[in-house]
Amino acid sequence: MSHWPEDFIVPDWPAPAGVRACVTTRSGGESLAPYDSFNLGDHVGDDPLAVTCNRQRLQQVLGCEPAWMSQVHSSIAVEANPQHRPTADGCWTATPGVACAVLTADCLPVLFSDTEGTRVGAAHAGWRGLAAGMLEATILAMGVPGPQLIAWLGPAIGPTAFEVGAEVRDAFVNRHAVCAEAFSPSQNAGRYMADIYQLARTRLAGCGVMAVYGGGFCTVSDPRFYSYRRAALTGRFASLIWLV
């Protein structure tokens, strides 16, 4: 992996030998401000040519073919296909060289692998998708029992930055009372600080996925990442996982 850009993040998790994964950062691309510079999102107003160049460079340095989705905060998961761009927020593959890819800028990217290293998946889980069952849908689509999966939680908005309204708390707690533990009152009346990583771990545990890693990032405070809450006009970074 030494040929990858130094600032790419490689998950620290016990993935099987044939599994590769990484997260891109803001640097090393062609996009101009405010998308500077390695923006991979083609839906945020950036110069399409710059995005195309960035995506081509990503494919070249990783040596795999990303399968992009039209992400809409759904609970839809599909089989990854680089030749088709479905409206979905989760994907999986058993085909070497095809990368499951999700784009984020505060939402939570979750990467999955079965313990045998024969199938991988990725999910885009903002609070809406997380509450609606995006992680559960991705696990179901992968067709692997939860205890036979490992998961890695990628860079997302951290618990000290994620202030939400009561409707967000209710969306989780009304379905799973234990999720109340992931919310604490903020300094603003009627508002809460939410821990999206804890919410994801709770939902994963409900599926039997206990081997969960990552979750130590904050896209708002870490300038390596794009953050919609920090600047609404911004790019997107990618979290990818594939088989070799």
C-alpha positions in Angstrom: 0.0 0.0 0.0 3.0 2.3 0.0 2.0 3.9 -3.3 -1.2 5.3 -1.8 -1.1 9.0 -0.9 0.3 9.4 2.6 -2.8 11.2 3.9 -5.3 8.5 3.0 -6.6 6.8 6.1 -6.3 3.0 6.3 -8.7 1.4 8.8 -7.1 -0.1 11.9 -9.0 -3.3 12.1 -8.4 -7.1 11.8 -9.7 -7.4 8.2 -9.0 -10.7 6.4 -5.9 -10.8 4.1 -7.8 -10.2 0.8 -9.7 -7.1 2.0 -8.5 -3.5 1.3 -10.1 -0.3 2.6 -9.2 3.4 2.8 -10.7 6.8 3.3 -9.6 9.8 1.2 -9.0 13.3 2.5 -9.3 16.8 1.1 -5.7 17.1 -0.3 -4.1 16.0 -3.5 -6.7 16.8 -6.1 -7.7 19.3 -8.8 -10.8 21.1 -7.3 -10.6 24.8 -6.5 -12.0 26.5 -3.3 -14.3 25.9 -1.6 -14.0 22.3 -2.8 -10.3 22.2 -2.5 -8.9 19.9 -3.5 -9.7 16.2 -3.7 -13.4 16.5 -3.9 -15.1 13.3 -5.2 -18.7 14.4 -5.1 -20.2 15.3 -8.4 -23.5 16.7 -6.9 -22.1 19.6 -4.9 -21.5 22.3 -7.5 -17.9 21.6 -8.2 -16.4 21.7 -11.7 -17.3 18.4 -13.3 -14.0 18.1 -15.0 -12.1 18.5 -11.7 -14.3 15.8 -10.1 -13.7 13.5 -13.1 -9.9 14.0 -12.7 -10.1 13.3 -9.0 -12.1 10.1 -9.5 -9.7 8.9 -12.2 -6.7 9.5 -10.0 -8.4 7.6 -7.1 -9.0 4.6 -9.3 -5.4 4.7 -10.6 -3.8 4.9 -7.2 -6.1 2.2 -5.6 -6.0 -0.2 -8.5 -9.7 -0.9 -8.2 -13.0 0.4 -9.8 -15.3 2.3 -7.4 -19.0 1.7 -7.7 -20.6 5.1 -6.9 -24.2 5.5 -5.8 -26.8 8.4 -5.9 -27.1 8.7 -2.1 -30.4 10.0 -0.8 -30.4 9.1 3.0 -32.4 5.9 2.3 -32.3 2.4 3.7 -31.7 0.8 0.3 -28.7 -1.5 -0.3 -27.8 -3.0 -3.6 -25.0 -5.1 -5.2 -22.1 -2.8 -6.3 -21.8 -2.2 -10.0 -19.3 0.3 -11.4 -21.3 0.4 -14.7 -24.6 1.4 -12.9 -25.3 4.2 -10.5 -28.3 3.2 -8.4 -30.3 5.4 -6.0 -29.1 3.7 -2.8 -27.1 4.3 0.4 -25.5 0.9 0.9 -23.8 -1.6 -1.4 -21.9 -4.9 -1.2 -19.7 -7.0 -3.5 -18.1 -10.4 -3.7 -16.2 -9.4 -6.9 -12.5 -8.7 -6.6 -11.5 -5.3 -7.9 -14.9 -3.6 -7.4 -14.9 -1.1 -4.6 -17.9 -0.3 -2.5 -17.8 3.5 -2.1 -19.7 6.0 -0.1 -19.3 9.8 -0.1 -19.7 11.8 3.1 -19.1 15.2 4.8 -20.3 14.6 8.4 -22.5 11.5 7.8 -21.2 8.2 9.0 -19.5 5.8 6.6 -19.6 2.2 7.7 -17.4 -0.5 6.1 -18.2 -4.2 6.4 -16.3 -7.4 5.7 -17.2 -11.0 6.4 -14.7 -12.8 8.6 -13.8 -15.1 5.7 -12.8 -12.2 3.4 -15.2 -13.2 0.6 -17.7 -10.4 0.8 -17.5 -6.6 1.7 -20.0 -3.8 1.9 -20.3 -0.1 2.7 -23.1 2.1 4.0 -23.8 5.8 4.1 -25.5 6.5 7.4 -26.5 10.0 8.3 -28.9 10.2 11.2 -31.9 9.7 8.9 -30.5 6.6 7.3 -29.2 5.3 10.6 -32.7 5.7 12.2 -34.4 4.2 9.1 -32.3 1.0 9.2 -29.5 1.6 6.7 -27.0 -0.6 8.5 -29.5 -3.4 8.9 -30.4 -3.2 5.2 -26.8 -3.4 4.2 -26.2 -6.4 6.4 -29.3 -8.1 5.0 -28.2 -7.4 1.4 -24.8 -8.9 2.1 -26.4 -12.1 3.2 -24.0 -12.7 6.0 -25.1 -13.3 9.6 -24.1 -10.5 11.9 -21.7 -12.6 14.1 -19.7 -13.4 10.9 -19.2 -9.7 10.1 -16.7 -7.1 11.2 -17.4 -3.4 10.9 -15.4 -0.2 10.8 -16.8 3.3 11.6 -15.2 5.9 9.4 -14.9 9.7 9.9 -18.1 11.4 10.9 -19.4 14.3 12.9 -18.2 13.8 16.5 -20.2 13.8 19.7 -19.0 17.2 20.8 -20.2 18.8 17.5 -23.4 17.0 16.7 -26.2 19.1 18.2 -29.7 17.9 17.2 -33.3 18.6 18.0 -35.7 16.4 19.9 -37.1 15.0 16.7 -33.8 13.3 16.0 -33.6 11.8 19.5 -37.2 10.6 19.2 -36.5 9.0 15.8 -34.1 6.6 17.6 -35.5 6.3 21.1 -39.0 5.6 20.0 -37.7 2.5 18.2 -34.9 1.4 20.5 -35.1 2.8 24.0 -31.4 2.0 24.6 -30.4 4.6 22.1 -31.3 7.3 24.7 -27.8 6.6 26.1 -26.3 8.2 23.0 -27.9 11.6 23.7 -27.2 14.2 26.3 -28.8 17.7 26.8 -26.9 20.5 25.2 -26.5 24.0 26.5 -29.4 25.1 24.3 -32.9 24.3 25.7 -34.7 21.5 23.9 -31.5 20.4 22.1 -29.3 17.4 22.5 -25.7 16.4 21.7 -25.7 13.1 19.8 -23.1 10.4 19.5 -23.6 8.9 16.0 -20.8 6.4 16.7 -22.6 5.0 19.8 -25.9 5.0 17.9 -24.3 2.9 15.1 -22.7 0.5 17.6 -26.1 0.0 19.2 -27.8 -0.7 15.9 -25.0 -3.1 14.8 -25.2 -5.0 18.1 -28.9 -5.5 17.4 -27.8 -7.4 14.3 -25.3 -9.4 16.1 -22.3 -7.4 14.8 -20.1 -7.1 17.9 -16.7 -6.7 16.2 -16.9 -3.0 15.6 -13.8 -0.8 15.1 -13.0 2.9 14.4 -15.2 5.7 15.5 -12.6 8.1 16.8 -12.9 10.9 14.3 -14.7 14.3 14.1 -15.1 15.7 10.6 -16.2 19.1 11.9 -13.0 19.7 14.0 -10.5 17.8 11.7 -9.5 19.9 8.7 -8.4 16.8 6.8 -12.1 16.2 6.0 -15.0 18.0 4.3 -17.7 19.0 6.8 -21.1 20.2 5.7 -21.7 21.6 9.2 -18.5 23.5 9.1 -19.1 24.9 5.6 -22.3 24.1 3.7 -20.6 24.7 0.4 -18.0 21.9 0.4 -16.9 18.7 -1.2 -17.2 15.1 -0.3 -14.5 12.5 0.7 -14.9 8.8 0.0 -14.7 5.6 2.1 -14.0 2.5 0.1 -13.6 -1.2 0.6 -12.8 -4.0 -1.9 -11.5 -7.4 -2.4 -8.2 -8.2 -4.1 
